[in-house]
Amino acid sequence: MRIDKLSGNVAAALGVRKWVVMMFALSQIALVLMLIAFLTRGDTHRETLVPPTIHKSFWVEDDKVSKEYLIEMGVFLAQLYFDVTPQNVDFNHRALKRYIDPRFYGTLEIEAGAYAQKIKKDNASTFMAIAMVMPDEAKQRIAVQGILNTYLGDSRTSQVNKTYVFEFGQRGGRVLLTGMREGKNAAQPFDGNSDETPAP
């Protein structure tokens, strides 16, 4: 009788032990799966600065920003628009559209689309070697002057001095592009027609 009782106690203890071992193994598997899910998840938190790289301090006041910010933003947008190849032109112009005032979006969509089609059709690449940046803090605009280089394969096919005026405004607490046009007079880039003209 005592042997039967002792055997029952041993069996019960072994059963509890097996249950504990199984629960421990399952918890370790769940922990590993959670760790894998955490390391491979794609919804990580990201803060985006506009422009993404700030080199100088700047101020923001009511509906205006400092000339330092205008310079950073103007150079950043000029590079997004003009430093392109057939492979990255669509990506760059999609990124550019995140900084566009909705009222200017349609105009830029047409101009950027035509520019992208020309780049892909000609299998060309362009980049703008920026030589000078002229901010107009009072009217929240900036003139970017430089040489627009065009390449077909390894050969440079054109090298043209260009001036572009980028106009900014605040909307919803963000500084957005409200207009872009080519400046006709390099010495006085802000003079002339204020209507937007297509990029080359």
GIFENQUI-V5695 format. One record per pair of residues at least 12 apart in sequence whose C-alpha atoms are under 10 Angstrom apart, sorted by the first residue. I is the first residue (numbers start at 0). J is the second residue. D is the distance in whole Angstrom. If there is no record, write none. Layout:
i = [I I]
j = [J J]
d = [D D]
This chain:
i = [49 49 49 49 49 49 49 49 50 50 50 50 50 50 50 50 50 50 51 51 51 52 52 52 53 53 53 53 54 54 54 55 55 55 55 56 57 57 59 61 61 62 62 62 62 62 62 62 62 63 63 63 63 63 63 63 63 64 64 64 64 64 64 64 65 65 65 65 65 66 66 66 66 66 66 66 66 67 67 68 68 68 69 69 69 69 69 69 69 69 69 69 69 69 69 70 70 70 70 70 70 70 70 70 71 72 72 72 72 72 72 72 73 73 73 73 73 73 73 73 73 73 73 73 73 74 74 74 74 74 74 74 74 75 76 76 76 76 76 76 76 76 77 77 77 77 77 77 77 77 77 77 78 78 78 78 78 78 79 79 79 79 79 79 80 80 80 80 80 80 80 80 80 80 80 81 81 81 81 81 81 81 81 81 81 81 81 82 82 82 82 82 82 82 82 83 83 83 83 83 83 83 83 84 84 84 84 84 84 84 84 84 84 85 85 85 85 85 85 85 85 85 85 85 86 86 86 86 86 86 87 87 87 88 88 88 88 88 88 88 88 88 89 89 89 89 89 89 91 91 92 92 92 92 92 92 93 93 95 95 95 96 96 96 96 97 97 98 98 98 98 98 98 99 99 99 99 99 99 99 100 100 100 100 100 100 100 100 100 100 101 101 101 101 102 102 102 103 103 103 103 103 103 104 104 104 106 106 106 106 106 107 107 107 107 107 107 107 107 109 110 110 110 110 110 111 111 111 113 113 113 114 114 114 117 118 118 121 121 122 122 122 123 123 123 123 123 123 123 123 124 124 124 124 124 124 124 125 125 125 125 125 125 125 125 126 126 126 126 126 126 126 127 127 127 127 127 127 127 127 127 127 127 128 128 128 128 128 128 128 128 129 129 129 129 129 129 129 129 130 130 130 130 130 130 131 131 131 131 132 132 132 132 132 133 133 133 133 134 134 134 135 135 138 138 138 139 139 139 139 139 139 140 140 140 140 140 140 140 140 140 140 141 141 141 141 141 141 141 141 142 142 142 142 142 142 142 142 142 142 142 142 142 143 143 143 143 143 143 143 143 143 144 144 144 144 144 144 144 144 144 144 145 145 145 145 145 145 145 146 146 146 146 146 147 147 147 147 147 148 148 160 161 161 161 161 161 161 162 162 162 162 162 162 162 162 162 162 163 163 163 163 163 163 163 163 163 163 164 164 164 164 164 164 164 164 164 164 165 165 165 165 165 165 165 165 166 166 166 166 166 167 177 178 178 178 178 179 179 179 179 179 179 180 180 180 180 180 180 180 181 181 181 181 181 181 181 182 182]
j = [68 71 72 75 98 173 174 175 68 69 71 72 73 74 75 76 98 174 71 72 75 71 72 75 67 68 71 72 67 68 71 67 68 70 71 68 69 71 174 169 172 139 167 168 169 170 172 173 174 136 137 138 139 167 168 169 174 136 137 139 167 168 169 174 134 135 136 137 139 133 134 135 136 137 139 140 141 134 136 134 136 174 132 133 134 135 136 139 140 141 142 165 166 167 174 132 133 134 135 136 140 141 142 143 132 98 141 165 167 174 175 176 132 133 134 140 141 142 143 163 164 165 166 167 176 127 129 131 132 141 142 143 165 95 91 92 94 95 96 98 165 176 95 126 127 129 143 144 163 164 165 179 91 95 126 127 128 129 91 92 93 94 95 126 92 93 94 95 111 114 115 125 126 127 198 111 114 124 125 126 127 128 147 148 149 198 199 124 125 126 127 128 147 148 149 115 118 123 124 125 126 127 149 115 118 119 122 123 124 125 126 149 150 115 116 117 118 119 120 121 122 123 124 125 115 118 119 122 123 124 115 119 124 111 112 114 115 116 118 119 124 125 111 112 114 115 116 119 111 115 107 108 111 112 114 115 108 111 107 111 176 108 111 175 176 175 176 167 173 174 175 176 177 167 168 174 175 176 177 178 167 168 169 170 173 174 175 176 177 178 170 175 176 177 176 177 178 175 176 177 178 179 195 176 177 178 178 179 195 196 197 176 177 178 179 195 196 197 198 197 195 196 197 198 199 197 198 199 197 198 199 197 198 199 199 149 151 150 151 150 151 152 149 150 151 152 153 154 155 156 148 149 150 151 152 153 155 147 148 149 150 151 155 157 158 145 146 147 148 149 150 158 143 144 145 146 147 148 149 158 159 160 161 144 145 146 147 148 158 160 161 143 144 145 146 147 160 161 162 143 144 145 146 160 162 143 144 145 162 144 145 162 163 164 164 187 188 189 164 165 189 166 189 166 167 168 165 166 167 168 169 174 164 165 166 167 168 176 177 178 179 189 163 164 165 166 167 179 188 189 162 163 164 165 166 179 180 181 182 185 187 188 189 161 162 163 164 165 181 182 185 188 160 161 162 163 164 181 182 185 186 188 158 159 160 161 162 163 185 158 159 160 161 162 159 160 161 162 199 160 161 185 181 182 183 184 185 199 180 181 182 183 184 185 186 187 188 189 179 180 181 182 183 185 188 189 196 198 178 179 180 181 182 183 188 189 193 195 177 178 179 180 181 182 189 195 178 179 180 193 195 179 195 193 194 195 196 193 194 195 196 197 198 192 193 194 195 196 197 198 193 194 195 196 197 198 199 195 196]
d = [9 9 7 9 8 9 8 10 8 10 7 6 9 9 7 8 9 10 9 9 8 8 9 9 10 8 7 9 9 9 8 7 8 10 8 8 9 10 10 9 9 9 10 7 6 8 9 9 9 8 8 9 7 9 7 7 9 8 9 7 9 9 9 8 9 10 6 9 8 9 6 7 5 9 8 9 8 8 9 10 10 10 10 9 7 9 8 7 7 7 10 9 9 8 9 7 8 6 10 10 9 7 9 9 10 10 9 9 9 9 9 9 8 10 9 8 6 8 7 10 9 6 9 9 9 10 8 10 8 9 10 7 10 9 10 10 9 7 10 8 9 9 9 9 8 9 8 10 8 10 9 10 9 10 7 7 9 9 5 7 9 8 6 10 6 10 9 7 8 9 10 10 9 9 9 10 9 9 6 5 6 10 8 9 10 9 10 8 5 4 6 9 9 9 10 9 8 9 6 5 6 10 10 9 7 8 8 6 4 7 9 10 9 8 9 9 6 5 8 9 6 7 7 10 10 9 8 9 10 9 9 10 10 9 9 9 6 9 8 8 9 10 9 8 10 7 9 10 10 10 9 9 7 8 10 8 9 9 10 9 9 8 9 10 9 9 10 10 9 8 5 6 9 9 10 9 5 5 7 9 9 8 9 7 9 9 5 6 5 9 9 9 9 8 10 7 9 10 8 6 6 9 10 9 9 9 9 10 8 9 9 10 10 8 8 9 10 8 10 9 10 8 5 7 9 8 8 10 9 9 9 9 7 7 9 10 10 10 8 9 7 8 7 6 5 7 10 10 10 9 8 6 5 7 8 10 9 7 5 4 6 9 9 9 10 10 8 6 5 7 9 10 10 9 6 6 4 6 9 9 9 9 9 9 5 5 6 8 10 9 10 7 6 4 7 8 10 9 9 8 6 5 7 10 10 6 5 7 9 6 9 9 10 10 9 10 9 10 9 10 10 9 9 8 8 9 9 6 6 7 10 10 7 6 4 6 9 9 9 9 9 9 8 6 5 7 8 10 9 9 7 6 4 6 9 10 10 9 8 9 9 6 7 8 6 5 6 8 10 9 10 9 7 6 4 7 9 10 9 8 10 9 10 8 6 6 7 9 10 6 5 4 6 9 5 6 6 9 10 9 10 9 8 8 9 10 8 10 9 6 5 7 8 6 10 10 7 10 7 6 4 5 9 9 8 9 10 9 8 6 5 6 6 10 7 7 9 9 8 6 5 7 9 10 10 10 5 6 9 10 10 9 10 9 8 6 9 9 8 6 7 8 9 9 7 7 4 5 7 7 9 9 7 6 8 7 9 10 9]
